[in-house]
Amino acid sequence: MTQPCVLSGIAALEEEMIALRRHLHAHPELSFEEFATSDLVAARLKEWGYEVHRGLGGTGVVGRLRQGSSNRVIGLRADMDALPIVEQTGLPYASRNEGVMHACGHDGHTAILLAAAKHLAQSREFDGILVLIFQPAEEGDGGARRMLEDGLFELFPCDAIFAMHNMPGLPTGKFGFLPGPFMASTDTLTITVKGVGGHGAMPHKATDAILAGSAIVQALQSVVSRNVNPLDCAVVSVGSFHAGIAPNVIPDHAELQLSVRALKPDVRDLLIERITAVVQGQAASFGATATVEVDEAQRFPALINDARSSAFARQVALDWLGSDGVVSDMSPLTGSEDFAVMLEQCPGCYLVIGNGEGEGSCMVHNPGYDFNDDCLALGASYWVRLVESFLA
């Protein structure tokens, strides 16, 4: 149901928005494989009068629209990729691509930005330049970095850039803003433990990599609890442990993979330093050796919102919805977001829109998740108001 605060022009597009979002949901594409999605986005933007540029980051799409005489530029970004998850929603528009699912709401983000794009192209109630960035490969594959490497801000310089993400657990359509650190940095580490293989019946003649690896898992829990200031945020999670193929064989090596997160650069550096020391010390105590590799391609900084841009973005929501439409106590999140690398090169703000709360609210990256279509018109209306305020 359309809410009273939704712009009339957006309300007129709501059925089209919902149909588009569900089409995208039914046809998800993985990172750097968003061929049909980028074709659809490019075709719509071109139809509405945008200058369309393709190829940045492989499957990225950028639309630009100039109105009036001002050279002031605002950038809005939406992500397009899906996840390698088998959908279990049972919805009539569930994924038709087996093993691929829009489990993070990027179908909704794309639909929201397209709806705003259409309305802004029709109304043109702004003075300046609007840059719409449809990014591939947000889900850990560095699509934002690829777009930057391909010259995104050289070709499309922006005075400020903004992005929106849905957030299950927050009331539907309520907006959240936070200046400074908002999302955690993320590092993927691979630990390789090397021992000496042997017969399971004669463990004294082997150096057990599994035993050493198990001790490492336990010891890593001390890194956050005993090395990081309790007032700082830090996460060390062992998500993968592989060793051996037979019950009677002691393997000569084990491999562990870690996800490491922090909100401050100095805490991030401390975590890597202490993890390396703990891993090597634990391995040595069992007569084994260990190496720690940081995957440079999977390193993303903390997302740090520009204070001025965040205050502006929040005020737009307050002026439109009042305090009831804005989360009053927004806290940092330990998830990560590669929009962070864009914010390193251009001031801006990453904000969230509530996807609903209660029993029916399923967290993202879950096979039962679905984007809440009641957010579409609110999200698109917000983008329109932000653009019109920024380019007033």
N, C-alpha and C positions, 0 to 999 in steps of 0.2 A: 504494500500500500504506500502510495506517495505521501511523504510527510510535508506539512505546511511550509517548513523552512526550505524545501527544495525549490530551486529556481524553476520558473514555469517552462522555460525553454528546455531544461533538462528533464522535467517531468514528462514533456511530450516525447522524449526519446527513451523513456524507461523500458517499454516493451522491447524496443530494438536492442537496448543495452543488455537486457536479460537474455534475449535470444543469442546475441553475439557471445556473451560470456559462456553460455552453455555449449555453444558450438566449439569454442576454444577448449572447454573442459573435455569435451568428447574426442578432441583431436590433439592431445598433448604431444610435445616434442622435446627431446632431451637437449642438453646444452650444446650449442653450436650446430644443432640440427633443426633449428626453428624455421625451416624453409617455407612451409605453408603458412605459418603464423606471420612471418615477415612479409610474405606476398600479400596477405590479407591487410596487414597494417599499411603497407606502402600504397596499395590500391585505394584504400579509404582516404588516406591523407591526400593523395593526388586528386581524387574526385572532389575533395572539399577545397581545393585551391592551394594546398601547401607545396612548397618546393621540397622535393623528396630526395634524400641522399641515402644510398644503400652501400653495404659492404664493410662499414666500420665494425671491427670485431667479428668479421665473417658474415653473420646473419643480422647484424644490427641495422636499425632503420632510424633516420633522423628526419624530422619534418620541421620546416621553418616557415613562419608566416609573419610578414611585416604589415603594420598598420600605422598610419600617421607618419610623423616626421621624426620622432624621438629615436635615438640610437640605443636606448636602454634595453637590455636583454635579460629575459628570465628563461631558465631551463627547467623542464619537468621531466622526470625519468620514470619509466615503468619497466619491469622485468617480464620476460616472455617464456622462459624455459620451465620445464616440468621435471619431475623426479623419477628415478627408477624404482617405482613402488607399484605393486599389484593392488588396484583399487578394490575396496570392499564396501562401497556405499550402497550398491543396489539401485542407484538412481537411473532414471530413464535416459539421462544424458551422460552416463558413466563412460569412462575412457574406452575407446574402441581400439586403442593401441596397447596390446597386451604387455604388461610389465612397465608401463609408463603412465604417470598420473600427475595431474595438477594438484598436488597435495600441499601446496604452500600459498595458493591464492593468486598466482601470477596471471591466471586467466582473468580474475577480477581486476587486478591492477591494470592490465592492458585494456580491458573494456572500459574502465573508469576514465582512463586518459583519452581513449578514442572518443568517448561521449563528450568530454570537455572540449576536445579538439574540434568536433563538429559544431558544437554550440558557439565556440569562440570564432570560428570561421564564418558563421552565419551572422552573429551579432556584431562582431568587430568593435566592441566597446572598450578599446584599449589603444594606447599610443606607444608604440615601440615594437620590439621583435620578440616573438615567441618561438622557442626551440623545444621541440618534443623529442625525447630520446627513448627509443624502445630498445632495451638492452638484452642481448643474449647471455646465457650462461652465468646467471647469478649464483647458482647452487654449487659454489665451491670451485668453479672452473675458471674464474677470473675474467668474465666477460667485460666488466667495467675496465679492468686494466688493459685488455686487448683494444677496446675502443679508444682509450687514451693513447696507447702506443700507435694507433692508426691516425692520430691527429684530431681527436674529437674537439678539444677546446681551441686548437689552432684554426680549425675550419669553422667552428661554431662557438666563439668566445661568449661567455655568459657573465653577467654581473652577479648573479646568484643562481643556485640550482637547488631543486627540491625533489623529494621522493616520498612516497606513501606506501605503507605496508599494513595489511590487516592484522589484527591481534585478537585471537580467541581469548576469552576470559574478561575482556572489557565490554561494557554495554554497547550494543549495536549502534554504530554511527557516531560514537563519542570519540573525540580527537585527543591524542596525547602528544605533548611536546616536552622536550628537555634539552636545555643548552648544555654544552660541554660533552663529556663522554656519555654516550647513549647505548652503544653496542660494543661488545668485547672484541679485542683482537683474537685471532685464531691462528694456531700453528699446529701442523701435523708432524709428529715425530715418529720415526721408525727406530726401534731398538733391536739390534741383532746380538744375541748372546751366543758365544762360541765355547763349546766344551769339548769333551772327548766321548764319542759314542761307545756303546758297549752292550753286553748281554744283560737283560733284565734280571737274570739270576746272579750276576756278579757285579753289583753296583760299585764295589770298592775298586774295580779296575776301570771305571769310567769317571768322567766329570760331567755330572748331570745338568744339562742346559735347562731342563724343565724346572728343577729345584731352584737353580739360580734365578730363572725368570720369575718364578713364583715369589721368591724373596724380594725381587725388584718391585713387583706389583704392590706388595705390602709396604715396602719402604717408601714408595712414591707418595703414599698418603701423608707422609710426614712433611713433604715439601711445602704444602699450603699451610698445614696446621702449626708448623714450627719455624718456618722461614719468612712467611709473608705477614705483614702487619695485619692484625685481625680486623682493622677498619678498612682494609683494601679488599677488592674483589679478585679472586683467583680460582681457577678450576683446572684440575689435572685429572683426566679420565682415560683409563686404559680400555679401549674399545675392541681390541683384537689381540689374540694370543694364539699363535700356531706353533706346534712342535710335534714331531713324531708321527708315525703311521701304523705302529704295531704295539700291542701291549707288552711284549717281551723284549722290546728293543729300547735302550736308552739313547735318545737322539743326540747328535753332536751339536745341534744348534736349535735355537728358538727365536721367533720373531714376534715382537709386540708393537702395536701401533697406538699412539696417544693423541688425544685432542687436548690442547693447552690454551687457556683463555685468560685474558686480563683486561682491565679497563685503563691501566696506566702503562706507558712505555717502559718505565723503570721496573715495574713489577713483571712485565713480560720478559725483560732481559734476565731478571733474577730467577724466574722459573726455569728458563732454559739452562742457565748456569748450574742451578742446584740439581735439576734432573740429571744432567750429565755427570755430575760428581757422585750422586747417589747411585746411579746405574753402574758406573765403573767400580765404585767401592763395593757394592753388593756382589757384583760378578767376581771380583778378585777374592772376596771372602770365601768363595766356593771353588777357587782355583780355575775359574773361567775368565774370559775376557768379554767385553761388550763395547759396541759402538753405538753412537746416537746420531742419527741423520735428521736434519730439519728439511722438510720438503719446501724449497723456495717458491715453487709454483703454487703452493697451497698456503702461503703466508698472507694474511690480511690484517691491516692495522685496526686499532680501535676506531669506531666511528665517533667522530667528535663534531658535534653541531656548533656552528658559528653562533655566538650569543646574539648578535644583532639580527641575523636572519631568523633565528628561532623565536625571538621576541616578536618580530614582525608577523611571522606565520601564526603564532598563537593569538596575536591581537586580531588578526583577520577572523579567526574562528570565534573569538569572544564577541566581536562586533556583530557577527552574524547570528550566533546561537546563544550567546550569553554564557555565564559560568556553568550552567547545567550541561552544555555541550562539550565541555573540556575537562579532561582528567585533571583533578587538582593536585594529585600526589604521584605523578609519573616517576618511576624509578628506572635506573639503567637495566639493560637486559644482557644476559650472558650469551645470547645468540650472536652471530656475526653477520656482516653484510658488506658486500664488496663495493657498495656505494661509498664506503669509507675512502677509497682511493680517489674518487671524484672530489670528495670534500677536501682532500689534501691539496687539490689544485684550484678549487673554486669555493668560495664561501657559500654556505647553504644550510639546509635543515632537512633532516629525515624525521618524518612524523608517522604516527600510527593512527588507524581508525579501528574502533572496536568491532569485532566480528560476532559478538554475542557472548553471553555468559550462562552459567547453569549447566544442567545435564546435557543439553543439546549442543554444547559448545565443545567441539573436538579440536585438540591442538594440531598445529601444522605438522607436516611430515608424518602423518598418521594415515593408514589406508582407509579410515572412516571419515576423513576430513572433507568438508565442502565449503567453498566460499559462500558467504551470506549475501544473497542478492539484494537484501534490504539496504546494504551498504552502497550499492552502485550509484544511485541518484545523489545520495549525500556526498559521497566522495567526489563525483564529477562536479557537483555544485561548489564544493570547496575549491577545487582547482580553478574554476571560473572566477570565483571571488578573489582568490589569491592573485591570479594574473591581472585582473582588472584593478586591484589595489596596487600592485607592484608597478604596473604600467599605466597608472592613472594620468 
